[in-house]
Amino acid sequence: MISFHPRSKGNEEAFEQEIEVEGHLIDSMILTKIFDRIMDLKGDFEVLEFRIGKRKRDYSYVKLMVKGRDRDHLRILLEEMYRLGASPPKVIQAKLVPAAADRILPEDFYSTTSHPTLIMLNGEWIEVEGQMMDKVIVVDRESNLARCKFINEVKRGDLIVVGEDGIKVRPPERPREGAVLFEFMSSRASSEKPSVSIVKQIVKDMYKIKMEGGKIAIVAGPAIVHTGVSLSFAKMIRLGYVDVLLSGNALAVHDVENTFFGTSLGMNLEDGSVSLKGYRNHLAAINEITKAGSLSEAIKKGILKSGIMFECIMNNVPFALAGSIRDDGPLPDVITDAVRAQQRYKELLRGVRLVLMMASTLHSIAVGNLLPSTIKVVCVDINPAVVTKLTDRGTAQAAGIVSDVGAFLPLLVEELEKYSIK
C-alpha cells in the first residue's frame, strides 16, 4: 500500500499528493515520461518547484502535486510515478512481510523493474543487489542486504518487500560524454541507421569494456549457422570478445552439423544446394555427440574438430544451452529443465557489461528479463519486430539494428580484428 493523505478543499477531499524527482530530468526525458504517464492515466498535476541544473553534471529537481479523481486513482498514479524515479518528500521505512510458504508471496508484494532500486531499511537507503525486472525483493535482516529473487527461489519466512513505500527507483540517464552508440540509437529499430558507423562504435565499446576488465555476453540463434557466418563467430571467440554464450539446442546442433557435413538443415552452405538425404544430417550430428557423451568429450575423442562450440570449449568460454519443447535430441549439453536453465543464464550474466543479441527472439527476450537497465544491450535481427518485442517487454535500453546477421557479423569481426586484446 502507498501512504498518502488527502487534503481538504472546503468540505471536499482533494485526492492529491506531493512527489519529487531529481536527476538529469530534461535530457534523459525522465520528466517528460512522468508528465506523459500522468496524462495517459487521466490524472492531473501542478508543478510546485522546478530547479534546472546549471552545469553539465548538475542535477535538476522538480516537486509536483499529483492529483487523482479518487483514492484508488491517486494510488495508481503514485505507483507509476515511483517506478519512473519519483519519490514522496517524506520517505518512510520499506514494509516487509514474511513469505507464508516456499514460492508463496505475500499480498501486495512489490514487483521490480530492471532499473537500479534502493529501499529504506533501518533509516538508510540500501541498494538492491542482482537487479532484474518482474522479480521480488527479499531482505536479510542480519546482513542488512536486499536482493532480487525469482518466485521459485522464495523460501518460507523470507522477508518480502510489499507496497510502494520506502522504495526509490533510478531510471537510466542519457550518457553525459560523447556521441556514443547508446545516445544516437535512442529510437526504435530502423534499417536506415548507418550500419557501418554503428558497427565501428559497437567495436569501440566492446574494446573499451574488455580493456577495463568487463565481460561481454553473446545471445545467438541458429541463423548464424544458416547464413554461413559461423566461421566469423568462431573467429570472434578466438579473438577474445566472447566471455559468455547463451543460446539453445538449435545453434549447437546446426553448428555441429555444419562441422560434420558442411550443411545446415540439410542445405550445403557453400553453394546453397540441397544435400542428398540432408534432412537427416542434424539428427546424425546429435547422434554422434550423444554417443561421445557431450560436446567436450567429442572434442577429446577427436570427433568434433572445429566450429562455434569447439571454439567455446577450447577457449574456456562458458555457455548455457536452454532447451525447448521443439528440440530434436536434444544434445547432452542442453539444460532441459527451464528453471535450471534460467538460473544458469543468471549465473553467467554476473559481471557482464554488454550483451550482443543476434538472430534470436526467445533467448534475447529471456536474457533481457534478467538484466538491469544499466547493462548495454545491442539487438541485431532482420525482423524489426524482435527489437520492438524486446523493448516492449521492459528492456528499454536495447539498441536495435535491423540487419541480416549474415551481413552484420563478418563486418563486426573484421573491425574487431583491428583491436587486439590478446
NORVEN-V902417 format. One record per residue. N is the residue number from 0. RES is the residue in one small letter. D_CENTER is the distance of its C-alpha to the mean C-alpha in Angstrom with 2 decimals. Layout:
# NORVEN-V902417
n=N res=RES d_center=D_CENTER
n=N res=RES d_center=D_CENTER
This chain:
# NORVEN-V902417
n=0 res=m d_center=28.37
n=1 res=i d_center=28.45
n=2 res=s d_center=31.62
n=3 res=f d_center=33.48
n=4 res=h d_center=37.13
n=5 res=p d_center=38.64
n=6 res=r d_center=41.08
n=7 res=s d_center=44.60
n=8 res=k d_center=45.89
n=9 res=g d_center=49.56
n=10 res=n d_center=49.75
n=11 res=e d_center=46.23
n=12 res=e d_center=42.88
n=13 res=a d_center=40.29
n=14 res=f d_center=36.80
n=15 res=e d_center=35.06
n=16 res=q d_center=33.28
n=17 res=e d_center=32.46
n=18 res=i d_center=28.95
n=19 res=e d_center=27.98
n=20 res=v d_center=25.05
n=21 res=e d_center=24.95
n=22 res=g d_center=22.99
n=23 res=h d_center=22.75
n=24 res=l d_center=23.26
n=25 res=i d_center=24.75
n=26 res=d d_center=23.05
n=27 res=s d_center=19.54
n=28 res=m d_center=20.73
n=29 res=i d_center=20.08
n=30 res=l d_center=23.68
n=31 res=t d_center=23.72
n=32 res=k d_center=20.84
n=33 res=i d_center=22.87
n=34 res=f d_center=26.06
n=35 res=d d_center=24.66
n=36 res=r d_center=23.20
n=37 res=i d_center=26.56
n=38 res=m d_center=28.45
n=39 res=d d_center=26.26
n=40 res=l d_center=27.10
n=41 res=k d_center=30.78
n=42 res=g d_center=31.03
n=43 res=d d_center=32.87
n=44 res=f d_center=32.58
n=45 res=e d_center=34.84
n=46 res=v d_center=33.95
n=47 res=l d_center=35.97
n=48 res=e d_center=35.02
n=49 res=f d_center=33.13
n=50 res=r d_center=33.08
n=51 res=i d_center=31.54
n=52 res=g d_center=30.66
n=53 res=k d_center=33.41
n=54 res=r d_center=31.83
n=55 res=k d_center=28.63
n=56 res=r d_center=26.99
n=57 res=d d_center=28.61
n=58 res=y d_center=26.75
n=59 res=s d_center=28.01
n=60 res=y d_center=28.94
n=61 res=v d_center=29.59
n=62 res=k d_center=31.28
n=63 res=l d_center=31.35
n=64 res=m d_center=33.35
n=65 res=v d_center=31.34
n=66 res=k d_center=33.70
n=67 res=g d_center=33.41
n=68 res=r d_center=36.12
n=69 res=d d_center=36.21
n=70 res=r d_center=34.72
n=71 res=d d_center=32.01
n=72 res=h d_center=31.04
n=73 res=l d_center=30.81
n=74 res=r d_center=28.65
n=75 res=i d_center=26.13
n=76 res=l d_center=26.24
n=77 res=l d_center=25.75
n=78 res=e d_center=22.77
n=79 res=e d_center=21.02
n=80 res=m d_center=22.23
n=81 res=y d_center=21.07
n=82 res=r d_center=17.46
n=83 res=l d_center=17.81
n=84 res=g d_center=19.13
n=85 res=a d_center=22.78
n=86 res=s d_center=24.92
n=87 res=p d_center=28.55
n=88 res=p d_center=31.13
n=89 res=k d_center=32.22
n=90 res=v d_center=29.52
n=91 res=i d_center=30.46
n=92 res=q d_center=29.25
n=93 res=a d_center=26.22
n=94 res=k d_center=27.66
n=95 res=l d_center=27.14
n=96 res=v d_center=28.31
n=97 res=p d_center=28.63
n=98 res=a d_center=27.25
n=99 res=a d_center=30.37
n=100 res=a d_center=29.33
n=101 res=d d_center=26.64
n=102 res=r d_center=23.62
n=103 res=i d_center=25.43
n=104 res=l d_center=24.04
n=105 res=p d_center=26.49
n=106 res=e d_center=27.07
n=107 res=d d_center=25.17
n=108 res=f d_center=22.30
n=109 res=y d_center=19.62
n=110 res=s d_center=16.29
n=111 res=t d_center=13.48
n=112 res=t d_center=11.12
n=113 res=s d_center=7.91
n=114 res=h d_center=10.58
n=115 res=p d_center=12.83
n=116 res=t d_center=15.55
n=117 res=l d_center=19.14
n=118 res=i d_center=21.86
n=119 res=m d_center=25.61
n=120 res=l d_center=27.17
n=121 res=n d_center=30.80
n=122 res=g d_center=31.19
n=123 res=e d_center=28.29
n=124 res=w d_center=24.64
n=125 res=i d_center=22.46
n=126 res=e d_center=18.83
n=127 res=v d_center=16.62
n=128 res=e d_center=15.25
n=129 res=g d_center=12.06
n=130 res=q d_center=10.29
n=131 res=m d_center=8.01
n=132 res=m d_center=8.67
n=133 res=d d_center=11.77
n=134 res=k d_center=13.27
n=135 res=v d_center=16.58
n=136 res=i d_center=17.91
n=137 res=v d_center=20.62
n=138 res=v d_center=23.20
n=139 res=d d_center=25.49
n=140 res=r d_center=28.71
n=141 res=e d_center=30.30
n=142 res=s d_center=27.71
n=143 res=n d_center=26.66
n=144 res=l d_center=22.96
n=145 res=a d_center=20.18
n=146 res=r d_center=16.97
n=147 res=c d_center=14.36
n=148 res=k d_center=15.47
n=149 res=f d_center=15.08
n=150 res=i d_center=18.17
n=151 res=n d_center=19.60
n=152 res=e d_center=19.63
n=153 res=v d_center=21.79
n=154 res=k d_center=25.39
n=155 res=r d_center=28.59
n=156 res=g d_center=29.34
n=157 res=d d_center=25.85
n=158 res=l d_center=25.84
n=159 res=i d_center=23.27
n=160 res=v d_center=22.65
n=161 res=v d_center=24.10
n=162 res=g d_center=24.66
n=163 res=e d_center=23.42
n=164 res=d d_center=25.97
n=165 res=g d_center=25.27
n=166 res=i d_center=21.56
n=167 res=k d_center=20.25
n=168 res=v d_center=16.89
n=169 res=r d_center=16.13
n=170 res=p d_center=14.26
n=171 res=p d_center=13.19
n=172 res=e d_center=16.36
n=173 res=r d_center=17.52
n=174 res=p d_center=18.23
n=175 res=r d_center=21.89
n=176 res=e d_center=23.05
n=177 res=g d_center=23.65
n=178 res=a d_center=22.63
n=179 res=v d_center=19.49
n=180 res=l d_center=17.05
n=181 res=f d_center=14.68
n=182 res=e d_center=17.86
n=183 res=f d_center=19.48
n=184 res=m d_center=16.44
n=185 res=s d_center=15.97
n=186 res=s d_center=17.38
n=187 res=r d_center=16.22
n=188 res=a d_center=16.40
n=189 res=s d_center=19.96
n=190 res=s d_center=22.03
n=191 res=e d_center=24.35
n=192 res=k d_center=22.32
n=193 res=p d_center=24.07
n=194 res=s d_center=22.45
n=195 res=v d_center=24.52
n=196 res=s d_center=23.88
n=197 res=i d_center=20.11
n=198 res=v d_center=20.24
n=199 res=k d_center=22.40
n=200 res=q d_center=20.08
n=201 res=i d_center=17.09
n=202 res=v d_center=19.62
n=203 res=k d_center=20.77
n=204 res=d d_center=17.37
n=205 res=m d_center=16.93
n=206 res=y d_center=20.48
n=207 res=k d_center=20.15
n=208 res=i d_center=17.22
n=209 res=k d_center=19.34
n=210 res=m d_center=22.44
n=211 res=e d_center=20.96
n=212 res=g d_center=20.13
n=213 res=g d_center=16.35
n=214 res=k d_center=14.43
n=215 res=i d_center=12.78
n=216 res=a d_center=10.94
n=217 res=i d_center=11.84
n=218 res=v d_center=10.80
n=219 res=a d_center=14.23
n=220 res=g d_center=16.39
n=221 res=p d_center=20.19
n=222 res=a d_center=20.97
n=223 res=i d_center=20.85
n=224 res=v d_center=23.96
n=225 res=h d_center=25.44
n=226 res=t d_center=25.55
n=227 res=g d_center=27.30
n=228 res=v d_center=24.98
n=229 res=s d_center=24.32
n=230 res=l d_center=26.75
n=231 res=s d_center=24.61
n=232 res=f d_center=21.58
n=233 res=a d_center=24.01
n=234 res=k d_center=25.28
n=235 res=m d_center=21.86
n=236 res=i d_center=21.58
n=237 res=r d_center=25.14
n=238 res=l d_center=24.48
n=239 res=g d_center=22.08
n=240 res=y d_center=18.92
n=241 res=v d_center=17.02
n=242 res=d d_center=16.31
n=243 res=v d_center=14.26
n=244 res=l d_center=14.41
n=245 res=l d_center=12.44
n=246 res=s d_center=14.37
n=247 res=g d_center=17.08
n=248 res=n d_center=20.84
n=249 res=a d_center=21.59
n=250 res=l d_center=20.41
n=251 res=a d_center=22.49
n=252 res=v d_center=25.38
n=253 res=h d_center=25.88
n=254 res=d d_center=25.46
n=255 res=v d_center=28.28
n=256 res=e d_center=30.22
n=257 res=n d_center=30.15
n=258 res=t d_center=31.38
n=259 res=f d_center=34.14
n=260 res=f d_center=35.30
n=261 res=g d_center=33.86
n=262 res=t d_center=32.43
n=263 res=s d_center=29.21
n=264 res=l d_center=29.89
n=265 res=g d_center=33.51
n=266 res=m d_center=33.49
n=267 res=n d_center=34.88
n=268 res=l d_center=32.33
n=269 res=e d_center=35.16
n=270 res=d d_center=37.05
n=271 res=g d_center=35.12
n=272 res=s d_center=37.95
n=273 res=v d_center=37.69
n=274 res=s d_center=38.70
n=275 res=l d_center=41.55
n=276 res=k d_center=40.24
n=277 res=g d_center=36.79
n=278 res=y d_center=35.31
n=279 res=r d_center=35.78
n=280 res=n d_center=34.33
n=281 res=h d_center=30.85
n=282 res=l d_center=32.65
n=283 res=a d_center=34.96
n=284 res=a d_center=32.06
n=285 res=i d_center=30.59
n=286 res=n d_center=34.14
n=287 res=e d_center=34.74
n=288 res=i d_center=31.63
n=289 res=t d_center=32.45
n=290 res=k d_center=36.00
n=291 res=a d_center=34.83
n=292 res=g d_center=32.70
n=293 res=s d_center=29.31
n=294 res=l d_center=27.89
n=295 res=s d_center=28.93
n=296 res=e d_center=32.36
n=297 res=a d_center=32.80
n=298 res=i d_center=32.35
n=299 res=k d_center=34.83
n=300 res=k d_center=37.30
n=301 res=g d_center=37.10
n=302 res=i d_center=35.86
n=303 res=l d_center=32.47
n=304 res=k d_center=33.13
n=305 res=s d_center=30.37
n=306 res=g d_center=27.07
n=307 res=i d_center=23.35
n=308 res=m d_center=23.52
n=309 res=f d_center=26.75
n=310 res=e d_center=25.25
n=311 res=c d_center=22.34
n=312 res=i d_center=24.99
n=313 res=m d_center=27.52
n=314 res=n d_center=25.19
n=315 res=n d_center=23.76
n=316 res=v d_center=20.14
n=317 res=p d_center=18.54
n=318 res=f d_center=17.03
n=319 res=a d_center=16.07
n=320 res=l d_center=17.36
n=321 res=a d_center=16.45
n=322 res=g d_center=19.43
n=323 res=s d_center=20.09
n=324 res=i d_center=23.35
n=325 res=r d_center=24.20
n=326 res=d d_center=24.27
n=327 res=d d_center=27.60
n=328 res=g d_center=28.67
n=329 res=p d_center=26.09
n=330 res=l d_center=26.34
n=331 res=p d_center=27.17
n=332 res=d d_center=23.98
n=333 res=v d_center=21.75
n=334 res=i d_center=20.44
n=335 res=t d_center=21.87
n=336 res=d d_center=21.05
n=337 res=a d_center=17.77
n=338 res=v d_center=17.39
n=339 res=r d_center=18.20
n=340 res=a d_center=15.81
n=341 res=q d_center=12.90
n=342 res=q d_center=14.37
n=343 res=r d_center=14.79
n=344 res=y d_center=11.22
n=345 res=k d_center=10.47
n=346 res=e d_center=13.57
n=347 res=l d_center=12.88
n=348 res=l d_center=9.62
n=349 res=r d_center=11.96
n=350 res=g d_center=13.05
n=351 res=v d_center=10.63
n=352 res=r d_center=10.63
n=353 res=l d_center=9.59
n=354 res=v d_center=7.83
n=355 res=l d_center=10.29
n=356 res=m d_center=9.98
n=357 res=m d_center=13.60
n=358 res=a d_center=15.47
n=359 res=s d_center=13.52
n=360 res=t d_center=12.72
n=361 res=l d_center=12.32
n=362 res=h d_center=10.51
n=363 res=s d_center=7.93
n=364 res=i d_center=7.44
n=365 res=a d_center=7.82
n=366 res=v d_center=5.23
n=367 res=g d_center=2.61
n=368 res=n d_center=5.14
n=369 res=l d_center=5.31
n=370 res=l d_center=3.49
n=371 res=p d_center=6.17
n=372 res=s d_center=6.89
n=373 res=t d_center=9.07
n=374 res=i d_center=7.11
n=375 res=k d_center=8.32
n=376 res=v d_center=6.93
n=377 res=v d_center=9.96
n=378 res=c d_center=10.46
n=379 res=v d_center=14.10
n=380 res=d d_center=15.97
n=381 res=i d_center=19.56
n=382 res=n d_center=18.76
n=383 res=p d_center=17.52
n=384 res=a d_center=16.75
n=385 res=v d_center=13.69
n=386 res=v d_center=12.03
n=387 res=t d_center=13.62
n=388 res=k d_center=12.35
n=389 res=l d_center=8.67
n=390 res=t d_center=9.49
n=391 res=d d_center=11.97
n=392 res=r d_center=9.82
n=393 res=g d_center=8.17
n=394 res=t d_center=5.52
n=395 res=a d_center=8.77
n=396 res=q d_center=8.30
n=397 res=a d_center=7.97
n=398 res=a d_center=11.45
n=399 res=g d_center=13.08
n=400 res=i d_center=16.05
n=401 res=v d_center=18.33
n=402 res=s d_center=20.22
n=403 res=d d_center=21.65
n=404 res=v d_center=19.90
n=405 res=g d_center=23.53
n=406 res=a d_center=24.29
n=407 res=f d_center=21.13
n=408 res=l d_center=20.83
n=409 res=p d_center=24.50
n=410 res=l d_center=24.37
n=411 res=l d_center=21.36
n=412 res=v d_center=23.19
n=413 res=e d_center=26.42
n=414 res=e d_center=25.05
n=415 res=l d_center=23.49
n=416 res=e d_center=26.99
n=417 res=k d_center=28.25
n=418 res=y d_center=26.17
n=419 res=s d_center=27.35
n=420 res=i d_center=25.63
n=421 res=k d_center=27.84
